[in-house]
Amino acid sequence: MSSIFLPRRAIIQAGLAFGLSGCASAVATNNNPLAALQTRAGGRLGVHIMVPETGRQTGRQIGLNSDERFGMASTFKMLLAAIILRRADAG
């Protein structure tokens, strides 16, 4: 059985690529229902929803804090683990 070797640099680059793939441009909306959800939750909410084109409608979008960056749960953990391992190797 053959084994696959992935260098740490490739793992870190993959983590960055996945993390940055979630960045989207801001969507200006008035009376955003997501803002009320953020207020009730008592935290910061980052959401961007895109509805694909259907029939006569063009793709609709709604977002809240879409222009901000947020750590994506599992992807962020992988990147953090790679950084910690790199620092441990460096001493």
Backbone torsions as a table, in degrees:
resi	resn	phi	psi	omega
1	MET	NA	131.0	-179.1
2	SER	-88.5	148.2	178.3
3	SER	-107.3	153.7	179.5
4	ILE	-106.0	127.5	178.8
5	PHE	-104.7	123.8	176.5
6	LEU	-116.4	117.6	177.8
7	PRO	-67.7	153.9	-178.5
8	ARG	-58.4	-36.3	-179.6
9	ARG	-59.7	-40.4	179.2
10	ALA	-65.7	-38.1	179.2
11	ILE	-66.3	-43.5	179.4
12	ILE	-65.0	-42.9	179.1
13	GLN	-63.6	-38.8	178.2
14	ALA	-64.5	-41.5	177.8
15	GLY	-61.5	-42.4	177.8
16	LEU	-65.5	-41.2	-179.7
17	ALA	-62.7	-44.7	178.9
18	PHE	-67.1	-39.7	180.0
19	GLY	-63.9	-41.0	-178.6
20	LEU	-79.9	-16.4	-178.8
21	SER	-68.4	-18.1	179.6
22	GLY	-85.5	-3.0	-179.1
23	CYS	-71.8	135.8	179.5
24	ALA	-138.3	161.5	178.4
25	SER	-78.8	157.3	-177.2
26	ALA	-69.8	145.9	176.8
27	VAL	-117.3	120.5	-179.5
28	ALA	-85.7	118.6	177.2
29	THR	-137.3	143.4	175.8
30	ASN	-97.9	148.5	178.2
31	ASN	56.2	52.0	-176.3
32	ASN	-75.7	119.1	179.2
33	PRO	-66.1	-20.4	179.0
34	LEU	-70.5	-27.3	178.4
35	ALA	-64.6	-38.5	177.9
36	ALA	-65.7	-38.4	177.8
37	LEU	-63.7	-41.4	178.3
38	GLN	-63.1	-40.9	179.5
39	THR	-64.2	-44.1	179.2
40	ARG	-65.5	-36.3	-178.5
41	ALA	-73.4	-24.5	178.9
42	GLY	73.2	29.8	179.9
43	GLY	-144.3	-161.1	176.9
44	ARG	-107.0	128.0	-178.3
45	LEU	-114.4	132.2	176.4
46	GLY	-122.3	111.8	-175.0
47	VAL	-139.5	142.4	171.3
48	HIS	-142.7	117.8	-177.0
49	ILE	-117.1	128.8	177.8
50	MET	-119.6	124.9	177.4
51	VAL	-98.5	124.2	-178.0
52	PRO	-65.9	162.7	179.2
53	GLU	-63.9	135.3	176.1
54	THR	-138.7	122.6	178.2
55	GLY	58.0	-122.5	-177.4
56	ARG	-84.5	-16.2	-176.6
57	GLN	-79.6	139.8	171.5
58	THR	-85.5	166.0	-179.0
59	GLY	-59.5	123.0	178.8
60	ARG	-94.7	153.2	-179.5
61	GLN	-137.7	145.9	172.3
62	ILE	-142.4	144.8	-178.8
63	GLY	-158.1	162.8	174.8
64	LEU	-141.4	123.7	-177.1
65	ASN	56.8	35.8	-177.5
66	SER	-66.4	-22.9	-178.0
67	ASP	-89.2	-1.7	178.6
68	GLU	-94.8	156.6	177.7
69	ARG	-99.4	138.8	178.2
70	PHE	-129.4	142.5	174.5
71	GLY	-69.2	126.0	-179.5
72	MET	-88.8	117.0	-170.7
73	ALA	-23.0	-84.9	-173.0
74	SER	-67.6	-36.3	179.2
75	THR	-64.3	-41.1	179.8
76	PHE	-65.3	-39.4	179.8
77	LYS	-63.2	-39.1	179.7
78	MET	-64.2	-43.7	179.3
79	LEU	-64.8	-42.6	178.6
80	LEU	-62.5	-42.5	178.2
81	ALA	-62.5	-39.6	178.6
82	ALA	-64.0	-39.9	179.0
83	ILE	-66.7	-42.0	179.2
84	ILE	-63.6	-43.1	178.5
85	LEU	-64.1	-38.1	178.7
86	ARG	-63.9	-44.0	179.1
87	ARG	-66.6	-36.4	178.6
88	ALA	-65.2	-39.8	177.5
89	ASP	-66.3	-34.3	-178.9
90	ALA	-74.0	-19.5	178.0
91	GLY	101.9	NA	NA
